[in-house]
Amino acid sequence: MHFREGIMPIGRLDEKSEGLLLLTTDGKLSDYINSSGIEKEYYALVDGVISEEKIKTLQQGVEIGFDGKKYRDQTVSGL
């Protein structure tokens, strides 16, 4: 996605995702939010029923991206 000169996104959306993408003209703000470890919250909708076993797997960490870094959150739960 291309933005008018001087406008940059804060964060990103993956190819098959939906959500709010914040835009700014303040590069320092963008860098701060992207690199400071500010907590982010995600909701996921799954097709079907997710088992307790799969929830436990998510709580142990999910590998995301190319660098093999693991992300986890102990608040993963089913509704």
Number of C-alpha atoms within 10 A of each C-alpha: 3 7 9 7 7 9 13 16 18 19 14 12 12 7 6 5 8 8 9 8 10 11 13 13 14 13 13 10 11 17 12 12 13 14 9 8 8 9 6 5 6 6 6 6 5 7 6 6 8 12 11 11 9 12 15 13 13 18 16 14 14 14 12 10 8 6 7 9 10 11 12 13 12 11 9 15 14 10 5
